[in-house]
């Protein structure tokens, strides 16, 4: 029986160039250093110089071992996982950060492998680095699903599994229980896999926490936040019911026996909010502004100050403006600036907000604030000139000299 991951449902917003190059490099080097076909001198060079030697590794071996493989199935299995999970992580991180993360995961995996060895062992393969990428995928896309191929003799079936379940089964069950007990598994570096998983998950989590990676509604921190809010809501409702039984409101004053809240209902509300956020993102990616706005208005009715992933929030704000909903558009742009102050689009959005407040909403004070800030930060001269023209118009309406902005 074979269970083979085929693809994930997570969107890829930019070409994962580095992941393609890593796969191509691994494949090319396998044919160059294939023990079955290469000359003995090349094979000796591979094992004596490039492979990681756990008892006394050279510095370069922490990198070179990652691009060597023992046999074709070793290569195919690794490249399959790198293709399935690496493309989305590369797209999320960007090319250079992804490459550094991949190599660092392999280095950490080799260090963990050496730490657990009592004697001399050789290590080759990209498994440690790919384990780091797979665990990073779990932190970045915990709610996504993976299409899996089930192959039993002549029976072939495709089905979808939650990525979280599939990856955790691989980490916990296969790499800790089944894999090490199989006959012929002595040559498999399970400790390197586990070290790679640890690095990938913790590293991705830390990058999310310090905003080294863009946050969105799909990552594991968002999942944790929703769970925490549901629990807080359930506790608050439990306190409310207790106060009502005593005849007092937790907010002060007597109660007139209102019906108690239902924690299950609160949980359903949070689930619906999460579903709406995901749905809006999908509709934006599919280029369906009307449906996206309908879902966004439903989200606003449940969450007074919603904010989506960076690109989706920006798209919704623009959809609102195009629909003539200028006040709602301004609020969505304001929320974007509040949540993503370091975005590369922030200065442009400030200028656009200033124009909306000046031209469409007739709120010169708000226009003045945003245009002034934009003028001080904009670097592009045509944009600065446009911003200055609008600021001059706003200052004239306020009877305020322009020199106050410069």
C-alpha positions as CSV (number, residue, x, y, z in Angstrom):
1,X,0.0,0.0,0.0
2,X,1.3,3.5,-0.9
3,X,0.0,6.8,0.3
4,X,1.5,9.5,-1.9
5,X,0.8,13.3,-1.4
6,X,0.1,14.9,-4.8
7,X,-0.7,18.5,-4.2
8,X,-2.0,21.0,-1.7
9,X,-4.8,23.5,-1.9
10,X,-2.9,26.5,-0.7
11,X,-2.6,29.3,-3.2
12,X,0.7,30.1,-4.9
13,X,0.9,33.9,-5.5
14,X,4.3,34.1,-7.0
15,X,6.5,31.6,-8.9
16,X,8.5,29.5,-6.5
17,X,11.7,29.9,-8.5
18,X,14.1,28.8,-5.8
19,X,12.2,25.6,-5.1
20,X,12.3,24.7,-8.8
21,X,16.0,25.3,-8.8
22,X,16.6,23.2,-5.7
23,X,14.7,20.3,-7.2
24,X,16.7,20.6,-10.5
25,X,20.0,20.8,-8.6
26,X,19.2,17.8,-6.5
27,X,18.3,15.8,-9.6
28,X,21.3,16.9,-11.6
29,X,23.8,16.1,-8.8
30,X,22.2,12.7,-8.2
31,X,23.1,11.7,-11.8
32,X,26.6,13.1,-11.4
33,X,27.2,11.3,-8.1
34,X,25.1,8.2,-8.6
35,X,27.1,5.3,-7.1
36,X,25.7,2.8,-9.6
37,X,26.9,4.6,-12.7
38,X,29.7,7.1,-11.8
39,X,33.4,6.4,-11.7
40,X,34.9,5.1,-8.4
41,X,37.0,8.3,-8.0
42,X,33.8,10.4,-8.1
43,X,32.0,8.1,-5.8
44,X,34.9,8.2,-3.3
45,X,34.9,12.0,-3.5
46,X,31.2,12.0,-2.7
47,X,31.5,9.8,0.4
48,X,34.8,11.1,1.7
49,X,34.5,14.8,1.0
50,X,30.9,15.9,0.4
51,X,28.9,13.6,2.6
52,X,28.4,14.6,6.2
53,X,30.7,12.7,8.6
54,X,29.0,12.8,12.1
55,X,32.2,12.1,14.1
56,X,34.2,15.0,12.6
57,X,32.3,17.0,10.0
58,X,34.0,19.6,7.9
59,X,32.3,23.0,7.7
60,X,31.3,22.6,4.0
61,X,29.7,19.2,4.7
62,X,26.8,20.9,6.5
63,X,25.8,22.2,3.1
64,X,27.1,19.7,0.6
65,X,25.4,16.6,2.1
66,X,22.0,18.2,1.5
67,X,22.4,17.8,-2.3
68,X,23.4,14.1,-2.3
69,X,21.1,11.0,-2.4
70,X,21.8,7.4,-1.8
71,X,19.5,5.8,-4.5
72,X,16.7,6.7,-6.9
73,X,13.8,6.1,-4.4
74,X,15.6,8.3,-1.8
75,X,15.7,11.1,-4.4
76,X,12.1,10.6,-5.7
77,X,10.6,10.6,-2.2
78,X,12.4,13.7,-1.1
79,X,11.7,15.7,-4.3
80,X,8.0,14.7,-4.1
81,X,7.7,16.2,-0.7
82,X,9.7,19.2,-1.7
83,X,7.4,19.8,-4.7
84,X,4.2,19.3,-2.8
85,X,5.0,21.5,0.3
86,X,7.9,23.6,-0.8
87,X,6.2,25.6,-3.6
88,X,3.7,27.1,-1.2
89,X,6.3,27.9,1.4
90,X,8.6,29.5,-1.2
91,X,5.8,31.6,-2.5
92,X,5.0,32.7,1.0
93,X,8.5,33.5,2.1
94,X,10.0,34.8,-1.1
95,X,13.1,33.4,-2.9
96,X,16.1,34.5,-0.9
97,X,14.5,34.0,2.6
98,X,13.2,30.6,1.5
99,X,16.7,29.5,0.3
100,X,18.2,30.6,3.6
101,X,15.5,28.8,5.6
102,X,15.9,25.6,3.5
103,X,19.7,25.5,4.0
104,X,19.5,26.4,7.7
105,X,17.0,23.6,8.2
106,X,19.5,21.1,6.6
107,X,22.3,22.5,8.8
108,X,20.2,22.1,12.0
109,X,19.2,18.6,10.9
110,X,22.8,17.6,10.4
111,X,23.8,19.0,13.8
112,X,20.9,17.1,15.5
113,X,22.0,13.9,13.7
114,X,25.6,14.3,14.9
115,X,24.5,15.0,18.4
116,X,22.5,11.7,18.6
117,X,25.3,9.5,17.1
118,X,27.6,7.6,19.3
119,X,30.0,6.4,16.6
120,X,30.9,7.3,13.0
121,X,27.9,7.7,10.7
122,X,27.6,9.2,7.2
123,X,24.6,11.4,6.3
124,X,23.4,12.3,2.8
125,X,20.2,13.6,1.5
126,X,17.8,16.6,1.5
127,X,15.5,14.9,4.0
128,X,16.4,17.2,7.0
129,X,16.0,20.4,4.9
130,X,12.7,19.1,3.4
131,X,11.5,18.1,6.9
132,X,12.0,21.8,7.9
133,X,10.0,23.0,4.9
134,X,7.2,20.5,5.6
135,X,6.9,21.6,9.2
136,X,7.1,25.2,8.1
137,X,4.1,24.5,5.8
138,X,2.2,23.1,8.9
139,X,2.8,26.4,10.7
140,X,1.9,28.6,7.7
141,X,-1.1,26.6,6.3
142,X,-2.5,24.4,9.1
143,X,-6.1,24.4,7.7
144,X,-5.2,23.5,4.2
145,X,-5.9,20.1,2.6
146,X,-3.6,17.7,0.7
147,X,-4.7,15.5,-2.2
148,X,-3.4,12.0,-1.5
149,X,-3.1,9.1,-3.8
150,X,-3.9,5.7,-2.2
151,X,-2.4,2.8,-4.2
152,X,-3.1,-0.8,-3.2
153,X,-2.2,-3.3,-5.9
154,X,-4.6,-2.4,-8.8
155,X,-6.8,-0.1,-6.6
156,X,-6.1,3.6,-7.1
157,X,-8.1,6.3,-5.3
158,X,-7.6,10.0,-4.7
159,X,-8.8,11.7,-1.5
160,X,-8.2,14.8,0.5
161,X,-6.7,14.9,4.0
162,X,-6.2,17.9,6.3
163,X,-2.5,18.9,6.0
164,X,-2.2,19.0,9.8
165,X,-3.2,15.3,10.2
166,X,-1.0,14.1,7.3
167,X,2.1,15.9,8.5
168,X,1.6,15.0,12.1
169,X,1.1,11.4,11.2
170,X,4.4,11.5,9.2
171,X,6.3,13.2,12.1
172,X,4.8,11.4,15.1
173,X,3.8,7.9,13.8
174,X,6.1,7.2,10.8
175,X,9.4,8.9,11.9
176,X,9.1,7.8,15.6
177,X,7.2,4.5,15.6
178,X,6.9,2.7,12.3
179,X,9.9,3.9,10.3
180,X,12.6,3.0,12.9
181,X,11.1,-0.5,13.4
182,X,11.1,-1.5,9.8
183,X,13.6,-4.0,8.5
184,X,16.2,-2.2,6.4
185,X,15.6,1.2,8.0
186,X,19.0,1.3,9.8
187,X,20.3,3.6,7.1
188,X,17.5,6.1,7.4
189,X,18.5,9.2,9.5
190,X,15.3,9.6,11.5
191,X,17.0,11.9,14.0
192,X,17.9,14.3,11.2
193,X,14.2,14.3,10.1
194,X,13.1,15.1,13.6
195,X,15.6,17.9,14.0
196,X,14.5,19.3,10.7
197,X,10.9,19.2,11.7
198,X,11.7,21.0,15.0
199,X,13.7,23.7,13.2
200,X,11.0,24.2,10.5
201,X,8.1,24.6,12.9
202,X,9.7,26.7,15.5
203,X,11.5,28.8,12.9
204,X,8.3,29.5,11.0
205,X,6.5,30.3,14.2
206,X,9.1,32.8,15.3
207,X,9.1,34.5,11.9
208,X,5.3,34.9,12.2
209,X,5.6,36.2,15.7
210,X,8.1,38.9,14.8
211,X,6.3,39.7,11.5
212,X,9.3,38.4,9.5
213,X,6.6,36.7,7.4
214,X,3.3,38.3,6.5
215,X,0.5,37.2,8.8
216,X,-2.9,36.1,7.4
217,X,-6.0,34.2,8.5
218,X,-4.6,30.9,7.5
219,X,-1.5,30.6,9.7
220,X,-1.2,28.7,13.0
221,X,-1.2,31.9,15.1
222,X,-4.5,32.9,13.6
223,X,-5.8,29.4,14.4
224,X,-4.6,29.8,18.0
225,X,-6.1,33.3,18.3
226,X,-9.5,32.0,17.2
227,X,-9.4,29.1,19.6
228,X,-8.3,31.5,22.4
229,X,-11.2,34.0,21.6
230,X,-13.7,31.1,21.6
231,X,-12.5,29.9,25.0
232,X,-12.6,33.5,26.4
233,X,-16.2,33.9,25.0
234,X,-17.3,30.6,26.5
235,X,-15.8,31.6,29.9
236,X,-17.5,35.0,29.7
237,X,-20.9,33.4,28.9
238,X,-20.4,31.0,31.7
239,X,-19.8,33.9,34.1
240,X,-22.9,35.6,32.6
241,X,-25.1,32.6,33.3
242,X,-23.8,32.4,36.9
243,X,-24.5,36.1,37.5
244,X,-28.0,35.7,36.0
245,X,-28.8,32.9,38.4
246,X,-27.8,35.2,41.3
247,X,-30.0,38.0,39.8
248,X,-27.2,40.4,38.8
249,X,-25.5,41.3,35.6
250,X,-21.8,41.0,35.4
251,X,-21.8,44.5,33.9
252,X,-23.5,45.9,36.9
253,X,-27.2,46.3,38.0
254,X,-30.0,43.8,38.3
255,X,-31.0,41.6,35.4
256,X,-34.5,40.9,34.2
257,X,-33.8,37.2,33.6
258,X,-32.6,37.4,30.0
259,X,-31.7,34.2,28.3
260,X,-28.2,32.9,28.9
261,X,-25.7,32.9,26.1
262,X,-24.7,29.6,24.4
263,X,-20.9,28.9,24.2
264,X,-21.6,26.5,21.3
265,X,-23.2,29.5,19.5
266,X,-20.2,31.6,20.1
267,X,-18.0,28.9,18.7
268,X,-20.2,28.7,15.6
269,X,-19.8,32.5,15.2
270,X,-16.0,32.4,15.4
271,X,-16.1,29.4,12.9
272,X,-18.3,31.4,10.5
273,X,-15.9,34.4,10.8
274,X,-13.0,32.2,9.9
275,X,-14.8,30.6,7.0
276,X,-15.8,34.1,5.7
277,X,-12.2,35.3,5.8
278,X,-11.1,32.3,3.9
279,X,-13.9,32.6,1.4
280,X,-13.2,36.3,0.8
281,X,-9.6,35.4,0.1
282,X,-10.6,32.8,-2.4
283,X,-13.0,35.1,-4.2
284,X,-10.4,37.8,-4.5
285,X,-8.0,35.4,-6.0
286,X,-10.7,34.2,-8.4
287,X,-11.3,37.9,-9.5
288,X,-15.0,38.0,-8.2
289,X,-15.3,41.4,-6.6
290,X,-19.2,41.4,-6.3
291,X,-19.2,38.1,-4.4
292,X,-16.2,39.1,-2.3
293,X,-17.9,42.3,-1.2
294,X,-21.1,40.4,-0.3
295,X,-19.0,38.1,1.9
296,X,-17.1,41.1,3.3
297,X,-20.3,42.8,4.3
298,X,-21.4,39.7,6.1
299,X,-18.1,39.6,7.9
300,X,-18.4,43.2,9.0
301,X,-21.8,42.4,10.5
302,X,-20.1,39.8,12.7
303,X,-16.7,41.5,13.3
304,X,-16.8,45.3,13.5
305,X,-13.2,45.8,12.6
306,X,-12.2,43.0,10.3
307,X,-8.8,42.8,8.6
308,X,-7.8,40.3,6.0
309,X,-4.5,39.1,4.6
310,X,-2.5,42.1,3.2
311,X,-3.3,41.6,-0.5
312,X,-6.9,40.7,0.2
313,X,-7.6,43.7,2.5
314,X,-6.1,46.0,-0.2
315,X,-8.3,44.4,-2.9
316,X,-11.5,44.7,-0.8
317,X,-10.8,48.4,-0.1
318,X,-10.4,49.0,-3.8
319,X,-13.5,47.0,-4.7
320,X,-15.5,49.1,-2.2
321,X,-14.2,52.3,-3.8
322,X,-15.0,51.1,-7.3
323,X,-18.6,50.3,-6.1
324,X,-19.0,53.9,-5.0
325,X,-18.9,53.0,-1.2
326,X,-16.4,55.7,-0.4
327,X,-16.8,55.8,3.4
328,X,-16.5,52.0,3.7
329,X,-13.5,52.1,1.3
330,X,-11.8,54.7,3.5
331,X,-12.4,52.6,6.6
332,X,-10.9,49.5,4.9
333,X,-7.9,51.5,3.8
334,X,-7.5,52.9,7.3
335,X,-7.6,49.4,8.7
336,X,-4.9,48.3,6.2
337,X,-2.6,51.1,7.3
338,X,-3.2,50.2,11.0
339,X,-2.4,46.5,10.6
340,X,0.3,46.7,7.9
341,X,2.2,49.9,8.6
342,X,5.4,48.6,7.1
343,X,3.8,47.4,3.8
344,X,5.4,48.7,0.6
345,X,2.0,50.0,-0.4
346,X,1.4,52.1,2.8
347,X,2.6,55.4,1.4
348,X,0.5,55.0,-1.8
349,X,-2.5,54.1,0.3
350,X,-2.0,57.2,2.5
351,X,-2.1,59.4,-0.5
352,X,-5.1,57.6,-1.9
353,X,-6.9,58.0,1.4
354,X,-6.1,61.7,1.4
355,X,-7.7,62.0,-2.0
356,X,-10.8,60.1,-1.0
357,X,-11.3,62.2,2.1
358,X,-10.7,65.4,0.0
359,X,-12.6,64.6,-3.2
360,X,-15.3,62.1,-2.2
361,X,-16.0,62.5,1.5
362,X,-15.4,66.2,1.9
363,X,-13.4,65.7,5.1
364,X,-10.4,68.1,4.6
365,X,-8.9,67.6,8.1
366,X,-8.6,63.8,7.5
367,X,-7.3,64.5,4.0
368,X,-4.7,66.9,5.4
369,X,-3.4,64.3,7.9
370,X,-2.9,61.5,5.3
371,X,-1.6,63.7,2.5
372,X,0.9,65.3,4.9
373,X,2.2,61.9,6.1
374,X,2.3,60.6,2.5
375,X,4.3,63.7,1.3
376,X,7.0,63.1,3.9
377,X,7.4,59.5,3.0
378,X,6.9,59.3,-0.8
379,X,10.1,59.0,-2.8
380,X,8.7,58.9,-6.4
381,X,8.7,62.4,-7.7
382,X,5.5,62.2,-9.9
383,X,3.7,60.8,-6.9
384,X,5.1,63.5,-4.7
385,X,3.9,66.2,-7.1
386,X,0.4,64.7,-7.3
387,X,0.3,64.5,-3.5
388,X,1.5,68.1,-3.2
389,X,-1.2,69.3,-5.6
390,X,-3.9,67.7,-3.5
391,X,-2.4,68.9,-0.3
392,X,-2.3,72.5,-1.7
393,X,-6.0,72.2,-2.6
394,X,-6.9,70.9,0.9
395,X,-4.9,73.6,2.7
396,X,-6.6,76.3,0.6
397,X,-10.0,74.9,1.7
398,X,-8.8,75.0,5.3
399,X,-7.3,78.4,4.9
400,X,-4.1,77.0,6.2
401,X,-0.7,77.8,4.7
402,X,1.1,75.0,2.9
403,X,4.3,75.6,4.7
404,X,2.9,73.7,7.8
405,X,3.2,70.5,5.8
406,X,6.8,70.9,4.7
